[in-house]
Amino acid sequence: MRDEERIKDIFDLGIIGGGAAGLFAASFAKKRGLSFLVLEKTDSPGKKLLLTGGGRCNILNLKSAVELKNCYHDKGNFLYPALSHFPPSEAYSFIENELGLKLAEEENNRIFPASGKARDVVDSLISYIGRENIKTLFEADKVIRNSEGIWEVRSRSGDVIRSKNLILAAGGSSYPQTGSAGDSYRIAESLGHAVIPARAALAAIKISGRDKIKVPAGLTVKGCRARIVQGDKTIRETEGDVLFTHEGLSGPAIMELSRDVKKDSVIKIDMAPDLTDKILTDRIGGAPQKKLSNVLGMFVAGAVAENAVMTSGADPDITCAKTTKEIRRSALKAVKEMTVQVRSDPDIKTAYVTAGGVDTGEVNRKTLESKIAKGLYLAGEALDRDGISGGYNLTICIAEAKLILDSLLF
């Protein structure tokens, strides 16, 4: 078949990428009555959505736009027009009333599908959009804007899709098996955009000497303070839960630091922020026959307490009566200043989010249209922006998609 015979009708909108940003853009296009086509390289859209929130999909964070602005590192000002244009409260209403997906709120304003199943998010989007408006196994190869101002997207197999406007939302470089393999960056560079090198964000880290820390994999310590240090200087600090893994650490507090760590970075963790030397001293003095690990276990998980006593060099069964000042301080330090060294750069292939992407200075923040290529819009992890853990990354994908659809002019 000749290439000319493969050329489709001209759509109002072409969407490269069937992830969160692309699927919500398609939903808003459907609501507006536009002709559109989602171009997805894998055999089904929404694969990465199925992984989010531990398979539960933290679809939104219901904070106000003003509060959300501070959840995207140094990109808050760039993203604020999208967040204020379509705040989470309106996104919540759209998802429940238009997509027909019942939602439920959990701690820290996090919103999940009431069913607790990420699959229901994907299914509701596909059902609303219509499978006929999603073309799977379409791997975008070359993208051009022809002399008539029409966008042409050619697949590796030679199919060509044409549209008046184009959204580039093919994701970042994390979890490439879901389709996010850097296509956004390749396409954007071919159109003249500068791309900030991608790196892992919201990723677990591997640490040196994990075998010497006698805390089992799978244990979560809640309410920690974690910070990256360089000498006496704190580079970045976060608060949240820390999860011990087989090779290192994960959990919200660690994942939020991961975008700023690299091999040999040093992290200090306070696993009992409210515990002081005076409080511990008083507790020890009031329970002379108790084991030191049991007293520490009143403030942290038992395994963490036992590891702290072991770190102090004392007998694991030492009682409070036999605990010296040096042992007490050493054990307390192991709880409040647990120090680990990062063994290797966080793995972008297993990061939940990618930092880096198309330089936001080349994108109009009020419309998300490219300043370089008219009619090209960028959304999702194609852009150099990322948020902290807690539903913020999907929240901004939805807001970006709505801003773009409301900015389209024909």
C-alpha positions in Angstrom: 0.0 0.0 0.0 1.4 3.4 -0.9 2.0 6.0 1.9 -0.6 8.3 0.3 -3.3 5.6 0.7 -2.5 5.3 4.4 -3.1 9.0 5.1 -6.2 9.5 7.3 -8.7 12.4 7.4 -7.5 15.5 9.1 -8.4 15.5 12.8 -8.9 18.6 14.9 -6.4 17.1 17.4 -3.8 14.4 17.4 -2.5 13.1 20.7 0.8 11.3 20.9 0.7 9.1 24.0 -2.0 7.2 25.8 -0.9 7.9 29.3 -2.6 10.1 31.9 -2.1 13.4 30.1 -3.1 12.0 26.8 -6.2 10.1 28.0 -7.5 13.1 29.9 -6.8 15.4 26.9 -8.8 12.9 24.8 -11.6 13.0 27.4 -11.8 16.8 27.3 -11.7 16.7 23.4 -14.6 14.3 23.5 -16.5 16.6 25.9 -15.9 19.5 23.5 -17.0 17.6 20.5 -13.7 17.7 18.6 -12.4 15.0 16.2 -9.3 13.5 17.7 -7.1 10.4 17.7 -4.9 9.1 20.5 -1.7 7.5 19.2 -0.4 4.8 21.6 2.7 2.8 20.9 1.8 -0.2 23.1 -1.1 -2.7 22.7 -3.2 -0.8 25.3 -3.3 2.7 26.8 -2.9 3.6 30.5 -0.3 1.0 31.4 1.7 3.2 33.7 -1.5 4.4 35.4 -2.0 0.8 36.4 1.2 0.9 38.4 0.6 4.2 40.3 -0.4 4.2 44.0 0.6 0.6 44.4 -2.0 -0.4 41.9 -4.7 1.8 43.5 -4.0 5.0 41.5 -3.7 8.2 43.6 -5.5 10.1 40.8 -5.7 13.6 42.5 -4.6 15.7 45.4 -7.5 17.9 46.5 -5.4 20.8 47.8 -6.1 24.3 46.4 -4.1 25.6 43.5 -2.2 28.0 45.8 -1.1 25.1 48.0 -0.3 22.9 45.0 2.0 25.5 43.6 4.6 24.6 46.2 4.6 20.9 45.4 6.5 21.0 42.1 9.9 22.1 43.1 11.0 25.1 41.1 8.2 24.8 38.5 5.3 26.1 40.6 5.1 29.4 38.8 5.1 27.7 35.4 2.4 25.3 36.4 0.2 27.7 38.3 -1.9 28.8 35.2 -2.9 25.2 34.6 -3.6 24.5 38.3 -5.7 27.6 38.7 -7.6 27.1 35.4 -8.7 23.6 36.3 -8.2 23.1 40.1 -8.5 19.6 41.6 -12.0 20.2 42.9 -13.2 20.6 39.3 -11.2 17.6 38.2 -12.9 15.6 40.9 -16.3 16.6 39.6 -15.4 15.7 36.0 -14.1 12.3 37.0 -17.2 11.5 39.1 -19.9 13.1 36.9 -18.5 12.7 33.4 -16.3 9.6 33.6 -18.7 8.0 36.1 -15.9 6.9 38.5 -16.7 7.1 42.2 -13.8 8.6 44.2 -12.7 8.5 47.8 -10.5 10.8 49.9 -7.8 9.6 52.2 -5.3 11.3 54.4 -3.3 14.4 53.1 -6.1 15.2 50.6 -5.2 12.2 48.4 -7.9 11.0 46.1 -8.3 7.4 44.9 -11.0 5.5 43.0 -13.5 4.3 45.6 -12.9 0.7 44.4 -9.2 0.9 45.2 -8.4 -0.3 41.7 -6.3 1.6 39.2 -7.9 -0.5 36.4 -11.2 1.2 37.0 -9.5 4.6 36.3 -8.2 3.3 33.0 -11.4 1.6 32.0 -13.5 4.6 32.7 -11.3 6.8 30.6 -11.3 4.4 27.7 -15.1 3.9 27.9 -15.6 7.7 27.9 -13.2 8.3 25.1 -14.3 5.4 22.9 -11.9 2.7 21.7 -12.5 3.9 18.1 -10.6 7.1 19.0 -7.5 5.3 20.3 -5.0 3.8 17.8 -2.8 1.3 19.5 0.5 -0.1 18.3 1.2 3.2 16.6 4.8 4.1 17.3 5.3 7.7 16.3 8.5 8.0 14.2 8.6 11.3 12.4 6.5 14.4 13.1 6.4 17.4 10.8 4.1 20.4 10.2 3.6 20.6 6.4 3.3 23.7 4.2 -0.4 23.9 4.8 0.1 24.1 8.6 -1.2 20.6 9.2 0.6 18.2 11.5 1.7 14.8 10.1 2.7 12.0 12.4 4.2 9.0 10.7 4.5 5.6 12.4 7.4 3.3 12.0 5.2 1.1 9.8 4.4 4.0 7.5 0.9 5.0 8.6 0.3 8.8 8.7 -2.1 10.6 10.9 -2.9 14.3 10.2 -4.3 16.9 12.5 -4.7 20.6 12.9 -3.2 20.6 16.4 -1.0 18.1 18.1 -0.4 17.3 21.8 3.0 15.6 22.6 2.3 13.5 25.8 4.4 10.4 25.2 5.7 10.4 28.8 9.2 10.4 30.2 11.8 7.6 30.5 10.6 5.7 33.5 9.1 2.2 33.3 9.9 1.9 29.5 7.9 -1.3 29.3 4.8 0.8 29.7 5.7 2.8 26.7 7.6 5.7 28.4 10.9 5.3 26.6 12.0 8.8 25.8 9.9 9.3 22.7 8.7 12.7 23.8 12.2 13.9 24.0 13.3 12.5 20.6 10.3 14.0 18.9 10.6 17.4 20.7 14.3 17.7 19.7 13.4 16.9 16.1 11.1 19.9 16.2 13.8 22.2 17.5 13.1 22.0 21.3 15.9 21.8 23.9 15.5 18.9 26.3 16.8 18.9 29.9 18.5 15.4 30.5 16.1 13.0 32.1 16.8 11.6 35.6 14.9 9.5 38.1 12.4 11.1 40.5 10.2 9.4 43.0 12.5 6.3 43.0 13.8 3.9 45.6 17.5 4.0 46.4 20.2 1.4 46.9 22.5 1.9 49.8 26.0 0.6 50.7 26.2 -1.8 53.7 22.5 -2.7 53.7 23.4 -6.1 55.1 24.8 -4.5 58.2 21.5 -2.8 59.0 19.5 -5.5 60.8 16.0 -4.1 59.9 13.9 -6.5 57.7 12.8 -5.6 54.2 9.2 -4.5 54.1 9.3 -2.6 57.4 7.9 1.0 57.2 8.8 3.6 59.7 6.3 6.4 59.8 6.8 10.1 60.3 10.6 10.3 59.6 12.7 13.2 58.7 15.2 12.5 55.9 17.8 14.8 54.5 20.6 14.8 52.0 23.8 16.1 53.6 27.1 17.3 52.3 29.5 17.8 55.2 27.6 19.9 57.7 25.3 21.3 55.1 21.8 20.0 54.4 21.1 19.9 50.7 17.4 18.9 50.9 15.1 17.7 53.6 11.7 15.9 53.5 9.3 14.3 56.0 7.3 11.2 55.6 7.4 7.4 55.8 10.6 5.4 55.1 10.4 1.8 53.8 13.3 -0.6 54.2 13.8 -2.7 51.0 16.2 -5.6 50.3 18.8 -3.3 48.7 18.1 0.0 50.4 15.3 2.4 51.1 12.0 3.6 49.6 8.8 5.2 50.9 7.6 8.8 50.3 10.4 10.6 52.3 13.1 8.8 50.4 11.4 9.0 47.0 11.0 12.7 47.3 14.8 13.0 47.9 15.7 10.7 45.0 15.6 13.4 42.3 18.5 15.1 44.1 20.7 12.1 45.0 23.4 10.3 43.1 26.0 7.7 43.7 27.8 8.4 47.0 25.3 10.9 48.3 24.8 10.8 52.1 21.4 10.7 53.7 20.6 11.1 57.3 17.3 9.9 58.7 15.6 10.8 62.0 13.2 8.0 62.7 11.8 9.5 65.9 11.6 13.3 65.5 9.9 13.8 68.9 12.4 11.7 70.9 15.1 13.7 72.8 18.0 12.6 74.9 16.1 13.9 78.0 13.0 11.9 77.2 15.0 8.7 76.7 17.1 9.3 79.8 13.9 9.7 81.9 12.4 6.5 80.4 15.6 4.6 81.1 15.7 5.8 84.7 12.1 4.8 85.3 12.5 1.2 84.0 15.9 -0.2 85.2 15.0 -3.8 84.6 13.7 -3.3 81.1 15.9 -4.0 78.1 17.1 -0.8 76.4 15.7 -2.1 73.1 12.3 -2.4 74.6 12.4 1.2 75.9 13.5 2.5 72.5 10.8 0.3 71.0 8.3 2.7 72.7 9.3 5.3 70.1 10.3 3.3 67.0 9.6 -0.2 65.5 11.2 -3.0 67.5 13.6 -4.0 64.7 14.8 -0.4 64.5 15.3 -0.3 68.2 17.2 -3.6 68.3 19.4 -2.4 65.4 20.2 0.8 67.3 21.3 -1.1 70.3 23.5 -3.3 68.1 24.9 -0.3 66.5 26.0 1.1 69.9 28.1 -2.0 70.4 26.2 -3.0 73.5 24.8 -6.5 74.4 21.5 -6.8 72.5 19.8 -7.7 75.9 21.4 -4.9 77.9 19.0 -3.6 80.6 18.5 0.1 81.3 20.2 -0.3 84.6 23.4 -1.2 82.8 23.1 1.3 80.0 25.9 3.9 80.2 25.7 7.5 78.9 27.8 6.5 75.9 25.6 3.5 75.0 22.4 5.6 75.4 23.7 8.4 73.2 25.1 6.0 70.6 21.7 4.1 70.4 19.8 7.4 70.2 22.0 8.6 67.4 21.4 5.4 65.5 17.7 6.2 65.7 17.8 9.9 65.1 20.8 10.2 62.7 20.8 6.9 60.8 23.4 7.6 58.1 23.5 5.8 54.8 25.5 6.2 51.6 23.8 5.9 48.2 25.3 3.0 46.3 24.3 4.0 42.8 22.3 6.6 40.9 18.6 6.0 41.3 17.3 3.8 38.4 15.2 5.8 36.0 13.7 2.6 34.6 11.9 1.9 37.9 11.3 5.5 39.0 7.6 6.5 39.2 8.3 9.9 37.7 10.9 11.4 35.4 12.6 14.7 36.1 13.9 16.6 33.1 12.3 17.0 29.7 11.4 19.7 27.3 12.7 23.1 28.5 9.7 24.9 30.0 11.2 28.2 28.9 10.2 27.2 25.3 6.6 26.6 26.3 3.8 29.2 26.9 2.7 28.6 30.4 -0.7 30.1 29.8 -1.6 27.7 27.0 1.2 25.0 27.0 1.7 25.7 23.3 5.2 25.5 22.0 6.9 28.8 21.4 8.9 27.1 18.6 6.2 25.2 16.7 2.7 26.6 16.3 -0.1 24.2 17.1 2.1 21.9 19.1 1.2 21.5 22.8 3.1 19.6 25.5 1.8 17.9 28.6 2.8 15.3 31.2 6.3 14.1 31.6 7.3 15.3 28.2 7.8 18.6 30.1 10.7 19.4 32.5 8.6 19.4 35.6 7.8 16.9 38.4 6.0 16.8 41.6 6.4 15.3 45.0 4.6 12.1 46.1 0.9 12.2 46.9 -1.1 12.4 43.7 0.5 15.6 42.6 1.9 14.3 39.3 -1.4 13.0 38.1 -3.1 16.2 39.3 -0.9 18.3 37.1 -1.3 16.0 34.1 -5.1 16.5 34.3 -4.8 20.2 34.7 -2.4 20.5 31.8 -4.7 18.6 29.5 -7.7 20.8 30.4 -5.7 24.0 29.9 -4.6 22.8 26.4 -8.1 21.9 25.3 -9.5 25.1 26.4 -6.7 27.0 24.6 -7.3 25.4 21.2 -8.4 27.8 18.5 -9.5 26.8 15.0 
